Amino acid sequence: MPKLTVKSATLLVLAVLIAVTPFFFPSGYYYRVGALIFVNGLAVTGIVILTGYAGQISLGHAGFAGIGGYACALAPEYLGLHPALAMVLGAAVSAVLAYLVGRPILRLKGYYLAVATLGFGILVSMVLNNERDLTGGPDGIAVPELGLRGVLKDWGLNLSNGQFWYFFCGIVLLLGAWIALNLYQSPTGRALRALHGSEVASGTVGIDVARVKLQAFVISAVYASVAGSLVALQNKFITPDVAGFMHSIEMVTMAVLGGAGSVLGAVFGAGILTLLPQALTVLAEYEQLVLGLVMMLVMIFLREGLLPSILRRLRGRGE
């Protein structure tokens, strides 16, 4: 029997989880929670490409999520685009902005790069908050219906709103994971991993360091933009919070918590950090304290992230 590759095993695990988990949902509310986990997992998969593969840190990726989300609100109203096309437009705008912003800032390293990307995210958030006539300001703006659920209903597939978004976001996550895993095994992916090890050594063997870093930044920006669009379309509403600084921190934390070098770890981290605050609501005012303590303990004792550390220990016991 042929052995499963990491790529095949990851996609198989994700597909089985997406298909089987609904059988254990006690109510329809959990479809919405599952969809949110998938959306976060998609955004964090982009962080895995940038941080886990290429070793670069961005603290402003929520800005791209904001661009994707507001594209779905503004493009249908002002350009007459279907929301699906607006999502594509948002991804394209994010890619262009990431290219233009990334060319100068990716020449920086370490903390300087993190601060520069942080500045970009804050700038996008400020624009979304202050341009009230266009974006609705802090109060947000309505987003039109995607319309795909109605098409499926006409074809005889009658899904509730929660069920539709659960499976739709799950399919998009699978597609995003497939692209990321293919990238990992490609020549570009090998260049990214070499860059993660040492930029100097990568340059000496002929890798165009600036170009490869820029590619990772643009690809990860598209992931964040699509995730922001999915959140906006699912909620039928969008506020500047989606582009806020804390959202950027959440993305990076999810990646590091689950395992920044693994696509499956990214989804695992997204699931943990999405579910944990809801589980801790019983602690009332101590919720944030306990959440921070859990994250600190993971970072201290499981530095590779939760999923890689768990798998490594299981393999050690198996041997």
N, C-alpha and C positions, 0 to 999 in steps of 0.2 A: 504493500500500500504506500503510495507516494506521500512524502511528508509535506504538510502545509507550510507555505512560506509565511513570513510575518505579515505581508500584505494581505494574502488570502485569509489568514486567521483573524486579522483585525476586522476586515470587512464582514466575515462570517459572524463573528461575535456581535458586531454592531447590528447586523441584519436580524439575528436571532433575538437580541434584546428588544429591538423596535417591534418585532412581530409578536413576541410572547408576553412582554410586560403588561399590555392592556388586560390580559386575562386575570391579573391580580389587582386591578384597580377597584377599590371599594365604591367609588362614585365617579361621575363624569368630570369632576373638578381636576382629577389627576391627569386627564388628557392635557389640560392646559399646563400643568406643572411639567409634564414630560416634554411638551413642545418647547417650553422655556429652556429646559436642559439641553435640548438639541440645538436651539439657536445659540445658546452660550457655548456649547461644544463646537459649533461651527466657527464662531469668532475666535475661540481659543486655539483651534487648529491653525488659524492664521498666525497666532502668536508662536505656536510650535515651529512653524516654518522660519519665522524671523529669529526667535530666541533659541529654540532647541536645535535647529539645524545650523543657522548662521552665527549664533552667539551674540546677536545684537539685541539691545533692550529699547523698547518704546513705551513711553508713559503717556502717549497721546492718541492711541488707537481708537479711543471712544469718539474722537473727532470724525473719523471715517464712518463709524456707525451712525453718527448724527447726520452726516451727508447722505448716506443711503436712506435713512428713515425719512428725512425731510424731502428727498427727491420723490418719494412715493406720495407725499402730501401736495407738493407744489407743482410737479410736472403735469399731473392730470388736470389741475386747475388752470395753469397758465399756458401750457403747451398742448393740451388736449390729448396727452398720451394715456394709453391704458396703463393701469398700475404695474403690470408685469414689465412693460417696456420702461416705465419709470424706474423700476428696480435695476434694470440693465443700465439705464442712463446714470443712475447714482453710482453704480460700480465703475462705470467708465470715467466719470468725473473724479471719483476717489483715486483711480489709477493714475490719471493725469496729474492730480494734485500731489500724490505720493511721489511721482517721478520728479516734478518740479521742486518740491520741498526736499526730497531725499538727496538730490544731487549735491547740494551744499552741506546738509547736516550729516550725511553719512561719511563725510571725511573726518568727522569727530569720532572719539572713542570713549568707552566707559561712561562715567557720570556725565560728561559733556553731551554725549549723544542723548542720554535719558532726559536731561534738562531741555535740550533743543526740541525733542518730540513733545515733551510736556508743554512747552510754549505753544506749539501748533495746536494741541488739543484745547488748551485754554482759549486760544484765539477763536477757534470754531465755536466753542461754547458761548463766548461773549457775543459773537455775531448773532447766533440763534436767539439769545436772550434779549438783545437790544433792538433788533430789527422787527419791532412789533407789527408794523404794517404788512410785512411779508410772512413772518414766521409765527405770529401770534404771541411772541415774547414768552415769558415764563409760564403763561397759561397753556401754551401749546396750540396745536391745530389738528383738525379732523383729517383723517386719511380715508380715501374711498375704498369700497369693498373690492377685493381682488376679482371676484366673480367666478372663480373656477369651481367652487362648490356647487353653484347652480348648474354649470355645464355637466358635472358628474351626476347630478340628480336627474337631469334630462336623459342621461345614458343609463339610468336605472340604479345608480349607486348613491343611495341616500345616507349621507353621513351627517352627524351633528357637527356643529361648529368646532367643538373641542376635538372630535375625532378627525375631522379634516385637517386641522392645523397640526395635530400630533403626527399624522402620517406624512403630510406634506413636508414638514420641517425635518422629519426623520429621513425622507428620501434626499432632501437637499444636503443633509449632514453626510449621508452615505456618499453622495457625489463629491462633496468637499474632501472627505477622507480618502476617497479613491485617487483624486488629483494629488493630494499631499503625499500619499504613499508612492505614487508613480514618480513624483518629483524626487523623493528620497532616493530612489533607485536609478535616477537618470544622471548623466554627466554633470548637469547643473547641481543636483543634490549632492553629488560627491564633492563638488567644488565648495558648496556651502559647508559641508562637514569639515573639509580641510581648513576653511576660513575660521570655523569655530575653534579648531585646534590652535592655529597660529596664523595671523594675518601676514606676518613677515615670511614664514615658511611657504605660505600659499603663493605669495608674490614671487618667490625665488623659483618656483616650479612652473611659472607661466600663467597662473590664474590672475585674471583681471579683477582684483579685489573690489574696486569701486563699483564695477558693473554688476558683479555677483551680489554684493550687498544691496544695491539698488533694486535688483530683480526680486530679492526676498522681501524687501520693504513694500514694493508695489503689489506683489501677490498677497501678502498679509493684509494690506489695506483693502483689497477687493473682498477678502473674506469678511472683514469687519463691516464693510459697507452692506454686503448682502445680509448679514446677520441683523444689522440695524433696520434694513428694509422689511425683513420678516417680522421683527417686533412691531413695527409701525402698522403693517398690514393686518397682523393678528389682532392687535388692540384697537385698530381703526382710529388711533389717536397717537400723537407723538409730542413729547415735550423736550426741552433742551437738556433734561437730566440724562438722556441717552448719550449725550456727548460730554458729560461731566467728568471731572478728574477722577472721582471715585469709581466710575465705570471702567476707566482705563486701569486703575489699580486692581479692580476685581478680575479683569481679563488676565493680567499678569499673574495674579495670585492663583487663579484656577489652573493655569498652565504649570506653575511651579509646584502647587499642591499635588496635582495628579501625576506629574512627571513631564517636564518641558520637552524632553526628547522623544516623546511617544504620542502618536495620534490618539491611541486608545486611552493613554494616561490623561490627555487633555480633556477628553469626554468624561472620564472618570472624575477628574478634578472639578469640571463644570457641574456634574451631578451632585458631588459632595457639597460644594459651596452654594448650590441652589437650594438643596434640601435642608442643609444644616440650620440656617437661620429660621426656617419654618419649624423645625423640630425643637429649637431652643426658645420659641416664643413663650413656653410655659415658665421660663425663668424671668420673664418681664424685664425689669431694668438691668438685669445682669446678663442679658442675651449677648450684647456686644463684647463684654468682658470674657465670657466663656468662649465665644467664637475666636477671639484673638488669642486666648490661651491655647486652644486646640491647634491653631495654625502655627504658633510658636513652637509647640512640642513637635509637630511634624517637621518643621524646618530644622530643628536641632537634631532629632533622632532619625529622621528619614530624609536625608538630604537629596536623594535621587528623586523624591516624590513618592506618594503613597503606592501607586500601582507598580512601578519598577521594583520598589523595595519589597513589596509583598511577593511578587513573582520570583525575585531572587531568593528569598527565604524558602519559598515552596520548592524551587529547584534544588536548593541545598539539602532540604529534608529528603527529596526524592533520591538523591545520590547517596 
